[in-house]
Each structure stands twice: as structure tokens, then as C-alpha cells.
Amino acid sequence: MDQQTTRALPERQRVTDDAETIASIGERMRELRRAKRVTLARIATETGLSIGHLSQVERGISVPSIRHLQLIATALGVKIGWFFDGPDVASAAERGVIVRADRRKKLNYSGLGLTDYLLSPNLSGKLELLLCELDPGAESGTDYYSHEGEEAGIIIEGALELWVGDNRYLLVAGDSFTFASVTPHRYRNPGRSLTRIVWVITPPSF
């Protein structure tokens, strides 16, 4: 196998993984909606999103922004954390306490260039711990969003542009933040390299 082919394999694998993640979000949305016997029309009415867009999300054609996924989750009576993908394969002794690096559940907004890894064992406690990775130029969406609770984080790598209410902040590796989650907020990676953030939300309302 030549060097060019060797380099191409990871990229093809990433494309495959992204496609599977998009499909996973849509499949879980469709399964829950059908289980609750809720129509797309009703979800559209409650979220303000078009039936066409919701249908594309369910079919894995379109990736919702964080704000849109939040609206969909609320309409279905769950939190965004419900869409995290990955099996619970922890041993009996570690379950509810330990999360191994290779067993993290993830929520990949591949169309946004953003991936959240769940660092806390589950979302049943009072704390939600995330590792958030943003590709260069990736953002949570152009719309502000809000939810109950408080959140805080520290930039591990790269830079983060953070809007909280009317204020805009530029943070770099080593900087940290905290704010009330009810304040409308959004964020993006303004740099040319990957941004990694350890993010804490309490209670797990996201």
C-alpha cells in the first residue's frame, strides 16, 4: 500500500463515522417520536422548524444545530444528552464511577464540526462533564440558546469565542469561564486549529 493510500484511509473512515453519527441522531429521533406517537407536524409546530427540515434530520440528510436539537429534544420530552451515542460497557465495579477514554459516549454534530464526549458516567446525577472539540471555524450555531442551570469550563487547547448575553469574549488555552445557563449564549472556534474544552453543566439540563 502506497503512502498516499495510507493517508487517505483515516479521512475515509472519518467520513464514514460522520455519516453513521448523523444517521444515529435521526434514527433515535424517529424511534422516540414514533414510540410517543408524535407526528412531524406536531414537532414542527412546537419547535418552529419546518417539516421538511425535521424529515431531513430523521433521514440523516441534515444535521441540526445545537439550538435546533435542543428544541427537538424538548418537544420529545428529553434532554440533548439522550442523543449521545455509545454502549454502556463499563464493568460492574466501574459503572457509575469511571469512564475509560476509549469508551466515551459521543454526540457528533459533524455538519457543524463539533463533537461532545460525555466524561461523566451518566446524566442521572447533579453534574454533567463534557469534552467539547471544535474544528477550525466550527460553532454551536448562529442562534443563541439557553437552558436551566450553570456551566463552566476551561480551554485545554486552541481558542474559543464565547458570547454570553450581550458580551463577547475571546479565550485561549488556560482560560476558564462560568455563567448562568439561562443567559442566552453561543460559541465558536475562531482559530485555525482544533479547540478542546472541558465543559461542566449542572444540573445536567443540556
NORCOR-V731337 format. One record per helix or strand. SS is the DSSP state (h for helix, s for strand). FROM is the first residue (numbers start at 1). TO is the last residue. Records with the same first field share a line. If there is no record, write none. Layout:
SS=FROM-TO + FROM-TO
This chain:
h=3-35 + 40-47 + 51-58 + 66-75 + 80-83 + 101-103
s=85-85 + 105-109 + 114-118 + 128-134 + 139-139 + 145-145 + 150-157 + 159-164 + 167-172 + 176-180 + 185-188 + 195-202
